[in-house]
Amino acid sequence: MKTLVLSITALLLTYQLTAQSKNRSPYFYEMEHSGLSKPNEIAKANKIKKTLGTAIDKNGSRAVRIEFFDKNGYLISGENFSKKGKKISSFVNKYNNENQLIQIKLIADKTTRITKYEYHSSGKMNKLDVYENDVFQYGITKQYDKENRLIESSSTNKKGLVSKTVYTFDEGKMILSETFNGKGKLIRRFDYSCSQEGEVVALSKVEKKVCSFDAFEDGYLIKIRETLDSKGNMSRVIDKFSASDTSLVETKYQNDNGNTSFLVKFQNNLETERTWYNNKGLEISKWIYMYNETGQKTLVQRWSKGVLSYENRWIYNEFGLCIRTEYSSAKQKNYLVYETEVLERY
C-alpha cells in the first residue's frame, strides 16, 4: 500500500525547472547549496528510496516529479514532467564520502547546468563554480583564517571579478567589512568597531557604522544593533530574548524616526507572526504561522489590510508525515495541491 509523505525538496527545488543562471544573484547558489547539503530527515527515518510527487491545479491538471534518495536521506536525482507527461527537466546530485555536496547537474530544455563545490578543511564550502553547456558562468570563492572565520569572499563571472568583500577581526570580534567592485573601488563599508560614546563619526556615502549592545527590560534580554549612515540616519534591529531560557521572543526593525517597520514574533523558537508597517507605523501586511504539537508547520496565511490574500495548509498522518499540501491565493485563482507517494523503500 502506498503511503503519502511530505516532500520537503518539492518546494526547495521548484526553481530547478529552469537551468539558466541569467540574472541570478550569489544568494541563489548559496541557498541551493544550503538546502541540498542537508539530508531529508523524513526520507531517512522512513527508509524512503523513491517518491512520486503530483501537483494538481484548480482545473485538475497534474504535473509529476520523481525523486530518488540514498540511505542517508540525501536527494540524489529526480525528474520533472509537465501536465502533458513530457519530461521538462532532470537533475543528479553528487556527494563525497563525507556527505558533502560536490556537484549538481541539471538538464532543462537545451541547457545543462553544472554547479561544482569545494570545501575548506573545516568543512565549510570555499569554492563554487557554475557552468552552462560547459561554459563558465559564475563563481564564488571564500577564504577562512586559522580560526575558521570568513575573511574574504569574492564573486566572478565570464568577464572576471565582480565583487570582493574583506572582513577584519580584532580580539575575536569582527570590526570591519569592506566590499569592492571588480575594478577595486570601495562600494560599501560597515564599521563594527564602535567608537566611544560622544565621539563624532564622519562617514562617507559608502560607509555605515554598526554598534551592538545588550540591555535588560522587564525580565527580557534585549540585544540592540544600531546602524548609522552618512546622512545621520539611524536604524535599529532589536532582538528580545527570554531571560530564563534565552529563547527568541521577537525581532523588531525600527527606522530613523523610531517607528517599527518590521516585526517578527516567535514562540518556542518558532516564528508565529511577521508584520510590515509603513513610515507612519500603520500595518501594511501580516504573515501568520501555525504549528502542531511536534513543531511541524500546519498553516501560513498572508493578510493585506485585513483581507486574507494567500494561504498554505499542511495535513499530516499519525506518523507525522504530510499527506497533503494546499496552496491558494485570493479568490482561489491559483489553487494548487501537492501530494507525494512512496514508491520504493530500502
Secondary structure, 3 states (H helix, E strand, C coil): CCCECCCHHHHHCHHHHCCCCCCCCHHHHHHHHHHHCCCCHHHHHCCEEEEEEEEEECCCCEEEEEEEECCCCCEEEEEEECCCCCEEEEEEEEECCCCCEEEEEEEECCEEEEEEEEECCCCCEEEEEEEECCEEEEEEEEEECCCCCEEEEEEEECCEEEEEEEEEEECCEEEEEEEEECCCCEEEEEECCCCCCCCCCCCCCCEEEEEEEEEEECCEEEEEEEEECCCCCEEEEEEEEECCCCCEEEEEEECCCCCEEEEEEEECCEEEEEEEECCCCCEEEEEEEEECCCCCEEEEEEEECCEEEEEEEEEECCCCCEEEEEEEEHHHCCCEEEEEEEEEEC
